[in-house]
Amino acid sequence: MRILIVEDEQAFAETLRKGLTAEGFTVEVAHTGPDGLWHASEHTYDVIVLDLMLPGLSGYAVLKSLRARENWTPVLVLTAKDGEHDEADAFDLGADDYLSKPFSYVVLLARLRALLRRGAPERPAVLSVGDLELDPAARRVFKGGKEIELTAREFGVLEFLLRRRGDALSKHEILVHVWDAHYDGDENIVEVYIGYLRRKIGSGYIQTLRGVGYRLSQH
């Protein structure tokens, strides 16, 4: 799951990024309104966490522009402004949820997962191949009806492979979507996690494409 945080308080944004990354999300951060609008327009996200008070372009303007462009990515407005008129304005412009600072991190996670469950209409509630099923919202994996325990990173890799089932995916593509666009470590970490997954879900699902990367078989 990819989340965009548009927040000008850099320390706060970094705390959010680390917390959500630890939960298994892939997180991008923008610190100004124009940067946030560019990221949201040029890339695909499952949820956008949007502050209202941003330099360069307000969160209201970013939200209005996105909806005008028929970008319907779910938006959670996160702000220190807590007046009921601010909340109403945000919803009028197309926000999907609203949370005032300070807030409970547990509540934020619950709100994000609720938005992910609603998501885009075309997103399947459960991703599956053969007898393997992955529920993105509940973050649970089952094989033959039996639950398999995965780490957050293992879950992220498997989810990405399932969403792109049948496609040949390079290590770089997997790193960008599951780790971080700015990850500069060894690409072979992907190979390590593919190995972990094969031990847990079985060796027949993920194919190694020499010189290319990996592909989840369509069974």
N, C-alpha and C positions, 0 to 999 in steps of 0.2 A: 504494500500500500504506500502510495506516494502522497506526502503532505507538503504544502507550501505554507510557511509562516511569514507573514508580512508584518514586521514589528520593528520600530525604530530604536527601542531600548535594547542595545546589543547584548548586555549581560543577561537580561531577562530572556531574550530570544535564544541565546546559547543554552540557557538552563532548560528551556522548553525542547530545544533540538536534542540535547543529550537524553532527556527523559523519554521522549518519544522514540528516539533511536533505540534505546534500551528495551522498549516494548516491541521492537521489530519493525517499526515504520522506517521508510526512507524519507528523509526530511531535507528540504531545501529552504534557505532563509533569504529574504530580501529586507533591506532596512529603509527603503524609501517607497513612496507611492508609485513613481514611474518604474522603478525596478520590479516592484511587485506586479504591476500590470503587464510588464514585458514577460516575466516568467510565466504568469498565468495564461498569457495569450500564446506563447511560443511552445509551451510544454504541457503535458497532460498530468493532472493530479487527481487524486480521489477526493481530497478535501483541501480547502484553503482556510487557514486561520488568519483573520484580517483585523489589524488594529485600525481604529478610526482616525486617530491623530497622527498623521504621517507627514514627513517633510516632502515637499515637491508636489504632492497630490494627495488629497485626503482619502481615507478609506471609503467614504461615501462616494467620491468620484471614481475610485477604482472599481467599486461594486457596480455603480451605474454603467460604467463603460463596458464591463464584462457582460452584463445582462443585455446591453444594447447590441453587443456582438454575438448574441445568442450562445454565450458560454454559460452553461448551466451547472458547472462544477459546484457542489455544495460548499457554502461559505459559512463559517462560524465567526461571527464578529466578537472580538475579544478586546475590551477597552476599559479604561478607567472612568469613562463617562457612563454614569448610571441613571441618568434621568429617563423617565418613561417616554419623553418625546424623542430622545436619541434612539431608544430601542424601537419605537414605532417607525421612525425615519429609516432605520436600517432594514426593517422588515418590508417597508414599502418599496425600497430599492431592490429587494430580492434576496436579502439574507435568509439563511435557513435556520440559524440559531444565534443566540446572543448570550455572552457570558461576561460579567463585570469583574474587574480586578478589585481587590484580591479575590482569588477563587481557589477552590479545592482542586488539586491535581486529579484526584479520583473522579470528581465530577466532570472535569475536562475530558478525561479518557472515556467516560460513559457517554458524553455528548458526541464525541468524535465517532465512537463505535455505532451510535444510533444513526448518525449521518451516513456512515459507511453501509449500514444495513439498508437504508433507504436508497442511497446511491443513485446511479443512472439506471433507468428502467431496463436497459439492455444488459446490465451486468448480472450474470447468473448468481443466485443466492449461494449455490454450492458448486465448486469446481470439481470435476471428476474425470478419471480415466480408468477403465476396467473396474476393479473393485476398490480403487483408491479414491477417497473423497476428502476434500479440503473445504472447510467453512471459513471464509475470510473474516466475517464479522465476529464469530465466536472464537476464532483462532484455534480451531481443533481439526485434527486429521484422523481419518479412520481408514483402515484397510480390512476389507471383509467384515465390516461392522465392528471391528475391535479398534479402540482408540490407540494411537501411536503418539508418544511424547516426543515433541521436537523442541529444540531451542528456538529463540526468536529468529536467529539468522538462518537456521535450517528451514524454518517455516517460510521465511521470505524468499529463499531460493526456490523452494518447491512451488510456492504460489506463482512466482514469475514464470517458471517452466510450464505450469498448468495453464496460465493465461495465454502463453504463446505455444501451446501444444502443437507439435508437428513442425515448428520452425527451427532452423539451425541457428543457435545462439552462441555468440563468441563469449569468451571470458570477460572481455571488456564490457559488453552489453549487460551481462549479469552483474558485474561490479557496479556499473552506473545506476542500475535500477534497484539493487538490493543493498549495496553498501552506501556509497555516496559519490556524487558526480566529481568530487574533489579528492577521492581516495587515491593516494599515490604509493600504496604498498605493493607487494608482490602479487601479480595476477594469479599465481598458483594457489592462492588462498581459496579460489573457487573450486579447484580440483580437490582440495581437502574437504570442503563441505559437500561436494558431490559424493565423495567417499562415505562421509557420515550418513548422508541420505540413503545411499544404496544399502548400507548395513541395516538401516531401520525399516525401509519400505520394500526392500528386495532389489536385486540387481537388474531385473528385466525392464524397468520403466525408463531409465535414463541412458541414452545411447551416447557413446563418445564418438565424435566425428573428427578424425585425425586432421590436424592442421586447421580446423574450423572452430570446434567447441563442443557443444552438447545439444541434444534434442530429446524432448520427452516423447516417447513412442505413443502412437495413437491406439495401440492395442486393438 
